[in-house]
């Protein structure tokens, strides 16, 4: 009879291994859920500033999806919110910030064209072409454009995270809610925002920097310096 020792150790029970995996997976899920709750409470409290614009005469419009050169419903409502503030004399400059990372996808020029078409003078619209995430938008607003006080036109779902990130960047910010209709997306929208909130809390803890910074472009300077296309 052969010596069993020469074949090495006998593998553990498959059932025992499955139980260990199940316990490990449950632990990971538990930690993830706990972090989602902590992030939601932290950002919800720190970013809870919605309403009056006060003397914040700069409006930040974070980017959202564009399709075939037109703003999505979410983005159009953010822009209409900014237009309303501008027409009411509550905003003198509008900073649109979004993804223009490739030639084939351009949120900021779509926003720029929409504002100008709706009567906002070209000279009062600043473009941030590297607002790839809300974090990038707010840090660049503070450090590239020199924004110190601002109203952020966005949806209620996105408001707390926007204000939280703006304040982390050093901007005295409030949110002006832009919800003007029901949006599609079902459960995906709140799930996506919950995940983005968890990431924002993590970024705040570790000090994540934006993808790009660059030379200063003061919001009190010449808006044309940020324009890369002519508007009609």
C-alpha atoms as an extended CHARMM CRD file, in Angstrom:
* protein
*
       232  EXT
         1         1  UNK       CA              0.0000000000        0.0000000000        0.0000000000  PROA      1               0.0000000000
         2         2  UNK       CA              1.3990000000        3.3870000000       -1.0010000000  PROA      2               0.0000000000
         3         3  UNK       CA              2.3760000000        5.9170000000        1.6460000000  PROA      3               0.0000000000
         4         4  UNK       CA             -0.3230000000        8.6380000000        1.6570000000  PROA      4               0.0000000000
         5         5  UNK       CA              2.2690000000       11.1880000000        2.7470000000  PROA      5               0.0000000000
         6         6  UNK       CA              3.9570000000       11.1510000000       -0.6360000000  PROA      6               0.0000000000
         7         7  UNK       CA              0.8270000000       12.5990000000       -2.2330000000  PROA      7               0.0000000000
         8         8  UNK       CA              0.8220000000       15.7220000000       -0.0680000000  PROA      8               0.0000000000
         9         9  UNK       CA             -2.0070000000       16.9690000000        2.1140000000  PROA      9               0.0000000000
        10        10  UNK       CA             -5.5290000000       15.7770000000        1.5900000000  PROA      10              0.0000000000
        11        11  UNK       CA             -7.6560000000       18.7370000000        0.3540000000  PROA      11              0.0000000000
        12        12  UNK       CA            -10.1000000000       20.2660000000        2.8180000000  PROA      12              0.0000000000
        13        13  UNK       CA            -13.7760000000       19.5590000000        2.6290000000  PROA      13              0.0000000000
        14        14  UNK       CA            -15.4420000000       21.3770000000       -0.3050000000  PROA      14              0.0000000000
        15        15  UNK       CA            -18.3220000000       22.2960000000        2.0150000000  PROA      15              0.0000000000
        16        16  UNK       CA            -15.9210000000       23.8570000000        4.5190000000  PROA      16              0.0000000000
        17        17  UNK       CA            -14.2580000000       25.8830000000        1.7780000000  PROA      17              0.0000000000
        18        18  UNK       CA            -17.6320000000       27.0940000000        0.5470000000  PROA      18              0.0000000000
        19        19  UNK       CA            -18.5810000000       28.1690000000        4.0650000000  PROA      19              0.0000000000
        20        20  UNK       CA            -15.3330000000       30.1200000000        4.3940000000  PROA      20              0.0000000000
        21        21  UNK       CA            -15.9590000000       31.8380000000        1.0790000000  PROA      21              0.0000000000
        22        22  UNK       CA            -19.5210000000       32.6640000000        2.1130000000  PROA      22              0.0000000000
        23        23  UNK       CA            -18.3400000000       34.1780000000        5.4010000000  PROA      23              0.0000000000
        24        24  UNK       CA            -15.6620000000       36.2320000000        3.6130000000  PROA      24              0.0000000000
        25        25  UNK       CA            -18.1570000000       37.4490000000        1.0050000000  PROA      25              0.0000000000
        26        26  UNK       CA            -20.6600000000       38.3900000000        3.7080000000  PROA      26              0.0000000000
        27        27  UNK       CA            -17.9440000000       40.3500000000        5.4800000000  PROA      27              0.0000000000
        28        28  UNK       CA            -17.0660000000       42.2720000000        2.3340000000  PROA      28              0.0000000000
        29        29  UNK       CA            -20.7230000000       43.0410000000        1.6340000000  PROA      29              0.0000000000
        30        30  UNK       CA            -21.2330000000       44.1370000000        5.2300000000  PROA      30              0.0000000000
        31        31  UNK       CA            -18.2820000000       46.5350000000        5.1160000000  PROA      31              0.0000000000
        32        32  UNK       CA            -19.4620000000       47.9370000000        1.7680000000  PROA      32              0.0000000000
        33        33  UNK       CA            -22.9920000000       48.5280000000        3.0610000000  PROA      33              0.0000000000
        34        34  UNK       CA            -21.6630000000       50.1560000000        6.2270000000  PROA      34              0.0000000000
        35        35  UNK       CA            -19.4920000000       52.4880000000        4.1460000000  PROA      35              0.0000000000
        36        36  UNK       CA            -22.4900000000       53.4080000000        1.9550000000  PROA      36              0.0000000000
        37        37  UNK       CA            -24.4300000000       54.4040000000        5.0710000000  PROA      37              0.0000000000
        38        38  UNK       CA            -21.5320000000       56.3670000000        6.5650000000  PROA      38              0.0000000000
        39        39  UNK       CA            -20.9030000000       58.1840000000        3.2680000000  PROA      39              0.0000000000
        40        40  UNK       CA            -24.5890000000       59.0260000000        2.8370000000  PROA      40              0.0000000000
        41        41  UNK       CA            -24.8860000000       60.4750000000        6.3490000000  PROA      41              0.0000000000
        42        42  UNK       CA            -21.5730000000       62.3530000000        6.1940000000  PROA      42              0.0000000000
        43        43  UNK       CA            -22.1490000000       63.9060000000        2.7850000000  PROA      43              0.0000000000
        44        44  UNK       CA            -25.8470000000       64.4580000000        3.3940000000  PROA      44              0.0000000000
        45        45  UNK       CA            -25.1480000000       66.5160000000        6.5110000000  PROA      45              0.0000000000
        46        46  UNK       CA            -22.0770000000       68.3340000000        5.2210000000  PROA      46              0.0000000000
        47        47  UNK       CA            -23.7080000000       69.1540000000        1.8890000000  PROA      47              0.0000000000
        48        48  UNK       CA            -27.1380000000       70.1340000000        3.1670000000  PROA      48              0.0000000000
        49        49  UNK       CA            -27.4010000000       73.6660000000        1.8230000000  PROA      49              0.0000000000
        50        50  UNK       CA            -30.1990000000       74.2210000000       -0.6310000000  PROA      50              0.0000000000
        51        51  UNK       CA            -32.1180000000       77.3530000000       -1.4530000000  PROA      51              0.0000000000
        52        52  UNK       CA            -31.3120000000       81.0560000000       -1.4280000000  PROA      52              0.0000000000
        53        53  UNK       CA            -28.5460000000       82.2260000000       -3.7160000000  PROA      53              0.0000000000
        54        54  UNK       CA            -27.7430000000       85.2950000000       -1.6120000000  PROA      54              0.0000000000
        55        55  UNK       CA            -24.7430000000       87.1830000000       -2.9500000000  PROA      55              0.0000000000
        56        56  UNK       CA            -23.3640000000       84.1600000000       -4.8150000000  PROA      56              0.0000000000
        57        57  UNK       CA            -23.3590000000       85.6420000000       -8.2970000000  PROA      57              0.0000000000
        58        58  UNK       CA            -21.4440000000       82.7740000000       -9.9040000000  PROA      58              0.0000000000
        59        59  UNK       CA            -23.4510000000       79.7560000000      -11.0380000000  PROA      59              0.0000000000
        60        60  UNK       CA            -21.8110000000       76.3870000000      -11.6130000000  PROA      60              0.0000000000
        61        61  UNK       CA            -23.5620000000       73.9360000000      -13.9330000000  PROA      61              0.0000000000
        62        62  UNK       CA            -22.1000000000       70.4120000000      -13.6250000000  PROA      62              0.0000000000
        63        63  UNK       CA            -22.1450000000       68.3840000000      -16.8000000000  PROA      63              0.0000000000
        64        64  UNK       CA            -24.4510000000       65.5090000000      -17.6570000000  PROA      64              0.0000000000
        65        65  UNK       CA            -25.1320000000       63.4320000000      -20.7400000000  PROA      65              0.0000000000
        66        66  UNK       CA            -25.5000000000       64.9660000000      -24.1830000000  PROA      66              0.0000000000
        67        67  UNK       CA            -26.9360000000       63.1340000000      -27.1610000000  PROA      67              0.0000000000
        68        68  UNK       CA            -26.3720000000       64.1270000000      -30.7830000000  PROA      68              0.0000000000
        69        69  UNK       CA            -25.2800000000       67.5930000000      -29.7690000000  PROA      69              0.0000000000
        70        70  UNK       CA            -28.2880000000       68.2250000000      -27.5260000000  PROA      70              0.0000000000
        71        71  UNK       CA            -28.4240000000       68.2490000000      -23.7190000000  PROA      71              0.0000000000
        72        72  UNK       CA            -30.2390000000       65.4100000000      -22.0000000000  PROA      72              0.0000000000
        73        73  UNK       CA            -33.3040000000       66.2560000000      -19.9180000000  PROA      73              0.0000000000
        74        74  UNK       CA            -31.1900000000       66.3420000000      -16.7520000000  PROA      74              0.0000000000
        75        75  UNK       CA            -28.6730000000       68.7320000000      -18.2870000000  PROA      75              0.0000000000
        76        76  UNK       CA            -31.2870000000       70.9520000000      -19.9640000000  PROA      76              0.0000000000
        77        77  UNK       CA            -32.9890000000       71.4690000000      -16.6070000000  PROA      77              0.0000000000
        78        78  UNK       CA            -29.6840000000       72.4300000000      -14.9920000000  PROA      78              0.0000000000
        79        79  UNK       CA            -29.0880000000       74.9430000000      -17.7560000000  PROA      79              0.0000000000
        80        80  UNK       CA            -32.6200000000       76.3530000000      -17.5130000000  PROA      80              0.0000000000
        81        81  UNK       CA            -32.0430000000       76.8090000000      -13.7780000000  PROA      81              0.0000000000
        82        82  UNK       CA            -28.8820000000       78.8250000000      -14.5340000000  PROA      82              0.0000000000
        83        83  UNK       CA            -30.7030000000       80.8710000000      -17.1840000000  PROA      83              0.0000000000
        84        84  UNK       CA            -33.4580000000       81.7290000000      -14.7010000000  PROA      84              0.0000000000
        85        85  UNK       CA            -30.9020000000       82.9530000000      -12.1490000000  PROA      85              0.0000000000
        86        86  UNK       CA            -29.0970000000       84.9600000000      -14.8080000000  PROA      86              0.0000000000
        87        87  UNK       CA            -32.2930000000       86.6230000000      -16.0620000000  PROA      87              0.0000000000
        88        88  UNK       CA            -33.3220000000       87.4360000000      -12.4990000000  PROA      88              0.0000000000
        89        89  UNK       CA            -30.0290000000       89.2500000000      -11.9750000000  PROA      89              0.0000000000
        90        90  UNK       CA            -28.8650000000       86.6900000000       -9.4180000000  PROA      90              0.0000000000
        91        91  UNK       CA            -25.9310000000       85.5370000000      -11.5550000000  PROA      91              0.0000000000
        92        92  UNK       CA            -23.4060000000       87.5350000000      -13.5340000000  PROA      92              0.0000000000
        93        93  UNK       CA            -21.2460000000       84.6370000000      -14.7230000000  PROA      93              0.0000000000
        94        94  UNK       CA            -22.0730000000       81.0120000000      -15.4940000000  PROA      94              0.0000000000
        95        95  UNK       CA            -19.4220000000       78.2950000000      -15.3460000000  PROA      95              0.0000000000
        96        96  UNK       CA            -20.3570000000       75.1810000000      -17.3100000000  PROA      96              0.0000000000
        97        97  UNK       CA            -18.1840000000       72.2010000000      -16.4910000000  PROA      97              0.0000000000
        98        98  UNK       CA            -18.2620000000       68.8080000000      -18.1340000000  PROA      98              0.0000000000
        99        99  UNK       CA            -16.5870000000       66.1080000000      -20.1310000000  PROA      99              0.0000000000
       100       100  UNK       CA            -14.7710000000       67.2070000000      -23.2720000000  PROA      100             0.0000000000
       101       101  UNK       CA            -12.1010000000       64.5660000000      -23.1150000000  PROA      101             0.0000000000
       102       102  UNK       CA            -12.4630000000       63.5100000000      -26.7470000000  PROA      102             0.0000000000
       103       103  UNK       CA            -13.3700000000       65.2230000000      -29.9970000000  PROA      103             0.0000000000
       104       104  UNK       CA            -16.4110000000       62.9810000000      -30.3410000000  PROA      104             0.0000000000
       105       105  UNK       CA            -17.9980000000       63.8000000000      -26.9830000000  PROA      105             0.0000000000
       106       106  UNK       CA            -18.4170000000       67.3850000000      -25.8510000000  PROA      106             0.0000000000
       107       107  UNK       CA            -20.6700000000       68.3840000000      -22.9780000000  PROA      107             0.0000000000
       108       108  UNK       CA            -19.3430000000       71.9070000000      -22.4660000000  PROA      108             0.0000000000
       109       109  UNK       CA            -19.8310000000       73.3130000000      -25.9650000000  PROA      109             0.0000000000
       110       110  UNK       CA            -23.3190000000       71.8170000000      -25.9970000000  PROA      110             0.0000000000
       111       111  UNK       CA            -24.0440000000       73.6800000000      -22.7580000000  PROA      111             0.0000000000
       112       112  UNK       CA            -22.4250000000       76.8500000000      -24.0860000000  PROA      112             0.0000000000
       113       113  UNK       CA            -24.5140000000       76.8050000000      -27.2660000000  PROA      113             0.0000000000
       114       114  UNK       CA            -27.7150000000       76.1700000000      -25.2920000000  PROA      114             0.0000000000
       115       115  UNK       CA            -27.1000000000       79.1330000000      -22.9860000000  PROA      115             0.0000000000
       116       116  UNK       CA            -26.2420000000       81.5200000000      -25.8030000000  PROA      116             0.0000000000
       117       117  UNK       CA            -29.2490000000       80.3680000000      -27.8400000000  PROA      117             0.0000000000
       118       118  UNK       CA            -31.4220000000       81.1710000000      -24.8270000000  PROA      118             0.0000000000
       119       119  UNK       CA            -30.1050000000       84.6870000000      -24.4910000000  PROA      119             0.0000000000
       120       120  UNK       CA            -27.1190000000       84.4980000000      -22.1520000000  PROA      120             0.0000000000
       121       121  UNK       CA            -24.3230000000       86.6770000000      -23.5550000000  PROA      121             0.0000000000
       122       122  UNK       CA            -21.2710000000       84.7880000000      -24.7560000000  PROA      122             0.0000000000
       123       123  UNK       CA            -19.0180000000       86.9520000000      -22.5840000000  PROA      123             0.0000000000
       124       124  UNK       CA            -20.6770000000       85.6570000000      -19.4100000000  PROA      124             0.0000000000
       125       125  UNK       CA            -20.2800000000       81.9400000000      -20.0720000000  PROA      125             0.0000000000
       126       126  UNK       CA            -17.0660000000       80.2540000000      -18.9270000000  PROA      126             0.0000000000
       127       127  UNK       CA            -16.2410000000       76.7370000000      -20.1160000000  PROA      127             0.0000000000
       128       128  UNK       CA            -14.4260000000       74.1040000000      -18.0810000000  PROA      128             0.0000000000
       129       129  UNK       CA            -13.4840000000       71.3600000000      -20.5230000000  PROA      129             0.0000000000
       130       130  UNK       CA            -12.0890000000       68.9820000000      -17.8840000000  PROA      130             0.0000000000
       131       131  UNK       CA            -15.0200000000       68.5350000000      -15.5210000000  PROA      131             0.0000000000
       132       132  UNK       CA            -14.9410000000       64.7610000000      -15.9040000000  PROA      132             0.0000000000
       133       133  UNK       CA            -16.4110000000       64.1850000000      -12.4370000000  PROA      133             0.0000000000
       134       134  UNK       CA            -18.1600000000       66.3830000000       -9.8910000000  PROA      134             0.0000000000
       135       135  UNK       CA            -14.9390000000       66.3830000000       -7.8670000000  PROA      135             0.0000000000
       136       136  UNK       CA            -13.0060000000       67.7010000000      -10.8810000000  PROA      136             0.0000000000
       137       137  UNK       CA            -15.6620000000       70.3430000000      -11.5090000000  PROA      137             0.0000000000
       138       138  UNK       CA            -15.5290000000       71.7450000000       -7.9810000000  PROA      138             0.0000000000
       139       139  UNK       CA            -11.7750000000       71.6030000000       -7.4390000000  PROA      139             0.0000000000
       140       140  UNK       CA            -11.1330000000       73.2110000000      -10.8200000000  PROA      140             0.0000000000
       141       141  UNK       CA            -13.8080000000       75.8620000000      -10.1350000000  PROA      141             0.0000000000
       142       142  UNK       CA            -11.8660000000       76.8510000000       -7.0300000000  PROA      142             0.0000000000
       143       143  UNK       CA             -8.2720000000       76.4270000000       -8.1720000000  PROA      143             0.0000000000
       144       144  UNK       CA             -8.4100000000       77.2050000000      -11.8950000000  PROA      144             0.0000000000
       145       145  UNK       CA            -11.2930000000       79.6860000000      -12.0940000000  PROA      145             0.0000000000
       146       146  UNK       CA            -10.8990000000       81.2290000000       -8.6410000000  PROA      146             0.0000000000
       147       147  UNK       CA            -14.5410000000       80.7680000000       -7.6340000000  PROA      147             0.0000000000
       148       148  UNK       CA            -15.0820000000       81.5010000000       -3.9390000000  PROA      148             0.0000000000
       149       149  UNK       CA            -18.8760000000       81.6510000000       -3.6670000000  PROA      149             0.0000000000
       150       150  UNK       CA            -21.3010000000       79.9130000000       -5.9950000000  PROA      150             0.0000000000
       151       151  UNK       CA            -24.7460000000       78.5090000000       -6.5540000000  PROA      151             0.0000000000
       152       152  UNK       CA            -24.8040000000       75.0370000000       -8.0890000000  PROA      152             0.0000000000
       153       153  UNK       CA            -27.7000000000       74.2520000000      -10.4180000000  PROA      153             0.0000000000
       154       154  UNK       CA            -28.3670000000       70.5420000000      -10.1960000000  PROA      154             0.0000000000
       155       155  UNK       CA            -30.9930000000       67.9290000000       -9.3410000000  PROA      155             0.0000000000
       156       156  UNK       CA            -31.9580000000       67.1900000000       -5.7420000000  PROA      156             0.0000000000
       157       157  UNK       CA            -30.4680000000       63.7070000000       -5.9960000000  PROA      157             0.0000000000
       158       158  UNK       CA            -27.0680000000       65.2130000000       -6.8390000000  PROA      158             0.0000000000
       159       159  UNK       CA            -27.2750000000       68.3340000000       -4.6740000000  PROA      159             0.0000000000
       160       160  UNK       CA            -25.7180000000       67.1670000000       -1.4030000000  PROA      160             0.0000000000
       161       161  UNK       CA            -22.7100000000       65.5930000000       -3.1040000000  PROA      161             0.0000000000
       162       162  UNK       CA            -22.1780000000       68.6900000000       -5.2550000000  PROA      162             0.0000000000
       163       163  UNK       CA            -22.2570000000       71.0700000000       -2.3010000000  PROA      163             0.0000000000
       164       164  UNK       CA            -20.0850000000       68.7460000000       -0.2080000000  PROA      164             0.0000000000
       165       165  UNK       CA            -17.4000000000       68.5780000000       -2.8930000000  PROA      165             0.0000000000
       166       166  UNK       CA            -17.6090000000       72.3200000000       -3.5470000000  PROA      166             0.0000000000
       167       167  UNK       CA            -17.0830000000       73.0870000000        0.1120000000  PROA      167             0.0000000000
       168       168  UNK       CA            -14.2330000000       70.6030000000        0.3580000000  PROA      168             0.0000000000
       169       169  UNK       CA            -12.6370000000       72.5400000000       -2.4890000000  PROA      169             0.0000000000
       170       170  UNK       CA            -13.0230000000       75.8180000000       -0.5730000000  PROA      170             0.0000000000
       171       171  UNK       CA            -16.1470000000       77.2160000000       -2.2540000000  PROA      171             0.0000000000
       172       172  UNK       CA            -18.9800000000       78.6790000000       -0.1900000000  PROA      172             0.0000000000
       173       173  UNK       CA            -21.6840000000       76.8640000000       -2.1310000000  PROA      173             0.0000000000
       174       174  UNK       CA            -25.4250000000       76.3170000000       -2.0660000000  PROA      174             0.0000000000
       175       175  UNK       CA            -27.5150000000       74.1620000000       -4.3750000000  PROA      175             0.0000000000
       176       176  UNK       CA            -30.4160000000       75.4480000000       -6.4430000000  PROA      176             0.0000000000
       177       177  UNK       CA            -32.6380000000       72.5130000000       -7.2990000000  PROA      177             0.0000000000
       178       178  UNK       CA            -33.1620000000       72.0750000000      -11.0290000000  PROA      178             0.0000000000
       179       179  UNK       CA            -35.7400000000       69.2610000000      -11.0690000000  PROA      179             0.0000000000
       180       180  UNK       CA            -38.4150000000       70.3110000000      -13.5550000000  PROA      180             0.0000000000
       181       181  UNK       CA            -39.7480000000       66.9410000000      -14.6500000000  PROA      181             0.0000000000
       182       182  UNK       CA            -39.6150000000       63.2220000000      -13.9500000000  PROA      182             0.0000000000
       183       183  UNK       CA            -36.4530000000       61.5610000000      -15.2400000000  PROA      183             0.0000000000
       184       184  UNK       CA            -36.0390000000       58.0570000000      -16.5720000000  PROA      184             0.0000000000
       185       185  UNK       CA            -33.5920000000       55.5100000000      -15.3200000000  PROA      185             0.0000000000
       186       186  UNK       CA            -35.6840000000       53.8450000000      -12.6480000000  PROA      186             0.0000000000
       187       187  UNK       CA            -33.6650000000       52.4870000000       -9.7420000000  PROA      187             0.0000000000
       188       188  UNK       CA            -30.3780000000       52.9770000000      -11.5820000000  PROA      188             0.0000000000
       189       189  UNK       CA            -30.2480000000       56.7130000000      -10.8280000000  PROA      189             0.0000000000
       190       190  UNK       CA            -30.3640000000       56.4150000000       -6.9970000000  PROA      190             0.0000000000
       191       191  UNK       CA            -28.0720000000       53.3760000000       -7.0780000000  PROA      191             0.0000000000
       192       192  UNK       CA            -25.5570000000       55.2600000000       -9.2080000000  PROA      192             0.0000000000
       193       193  UNK       CA            -25.7410000000       58.2660000000       -6.8750000000  PROA      193             0.0000000000
       194       194  UNK       CA            -25.2460000000       56.0550000000       -3.8040000000  PROA      194             0.0000000000
       195       195  UNK       CA            -22.1030000000       54.5810000000       -5.3420000000  PROA      195             0.0000000000
       196       196  UNK       CA            -20.8770000000       58.0440000000       -6.3880000000  PROA      196             0.0000000000
       197       197  UNK       CA            -21.5150000000       59.3060000000       -2.8490000000  PROA      197             0.0000000000
       198       198  UNK       CA            -19.4430000000       56.4650000000       -1.4090000000  PROA      198             0.0000000000
       199       199  UNK       CA            -16.6360000000       57.2990000000       -3.8070000000  PROA      199             0.0000000000
       200       200  UNK       CA            -16.8540000000       61.0080000000       -2.9590000000  PROA      200             0.0000000000
       201       201  UNK       CA            -16.4530000000       60.2020000000        0.7320000000  PROA      201             0.0000000000
       202       202  UNK       CA            -13.4340000000       58.0410000000       -0.0480000000  PROA      202             0.0000000000
       203       203  UNK       CA            -11.9260000000       60.7610000000       -2.2530000000  PROA      203             0.0000000000
       204       204  UNK       CA            -12.3960000000       63.2750000000        0.5600000000  PROA      204             0.0000000000
       205       205  UNK       CA            -10.5910000000       60.9820000000        2.9910000000  PROA      205             0.0000000000
       206       206  UNK       CA             -7.5810000000       60.3160000000        0.7670000000  PROA      206             0.0000000000
       207       207  UNK       CA             -7.3870000000       63.7430000000       -0.9070000000  PROA      207             0.0000000000
       208       208  UNK       CA             -7.9940000000       62.6680000000       -4.5040000000  PROA      208             0.0000000000
       209       209  UNK       CA             -6.9170000000       65.2960000000       -7.0450000000  PROA      209             0.0000000000
       210       210  UNK       CA             -8.7400000000       66.0780000000      -10.3060000000  PROA      210             0.0000000000
       211       211  UNK       CA             -7.5500000000       64.4710000000      -13.5130000000  PROA      211             0.0000000000
       212       212  UNK       CA             -6.3100000000       67.8260000000      -14.8400000000  PROA      212             0.0000000000
       213       213  UNK       CA             -5.6490000000       71.2890000000      -13.4610000000  PROA      213             0.0000000000
       214       214  UNK       CA             -3.7550000000       73.8540000000      -15.5170000000  PROA      214             0.0000000000
       215       215  UNK       CA             -3.1410000000       77.5860000000      -15.6720000000  PROA      215             0.0000000000
       216       216  UNK       CA             -5.5120000000       79.9740000000      -13.8690000000  PROA      216             0.0000000000
       217       217  UNK       CA             -8.4900000000       81.3040000000      -15.8360000000  PROA      217             0.0000000000
       218       218  UNK       CA            -10.0770000000       83.7860000000      -13.4130000000  PROA      218             0.0000000000
       219       219  UNK       CA            -13.8770000000       83.9090000000      -13.4770000000  PROA      219             0.0000000000
       220       220  UNK       CA            -13.5840000000       87.7060000000      -13.4180000000  PROA      220             0.0000000000
       221       221  UNK       CA            -11.4180000000       87.6530000000      -16.5320000000  PROA      221             0.0000000000
       222       222  UNK       CA            -12.1570000000       87.1080000000      -20.2090000000  PROA      222             0.0000000000
       223       223  UNK       CA            -14.5520000000       84.2390000000      -20.8620000000  PROA      223             0.0000000000
       224       224  UNK       CA            -13.3240000000       84.0070000000      -24.4530000000  PROA      224             0.0000000000
       225       225  UNK       CA            -10.1090000000       82.4770000000      -23.1450000000  PROA      225             0.0000000000
       226       226  UNK       CA            -12.1260000000       79.3490000000      -22.3320000000  PROA      226             0.0000000000
       227       227  UNK       CA            -13.9830000000       79.1620000000      -25.6500000000  PROA      227             0.0000000000
       228       228  UNK       CA            -12.6980000000       76.7920000000      -28.2980000000  PROA      228             0.0000000000
       229       229  UNK       CA            -15.5920000000       77.2220000000      -30.7440000000  PROA      229             0.0000000000
       230       230  UNK       CA            -17.5770000000       80.1460000000      -32.0570000000  PROA      230             0.0000000000
       231       231  UNK       CA            -21.1960000000       80.3470000000      -31.0170000000  PROA      231             0.0000000000
       232       232  UNK       CA            -23.9150000000       81.5860000000      -33.3410000000  PROA      232             0.0000000000
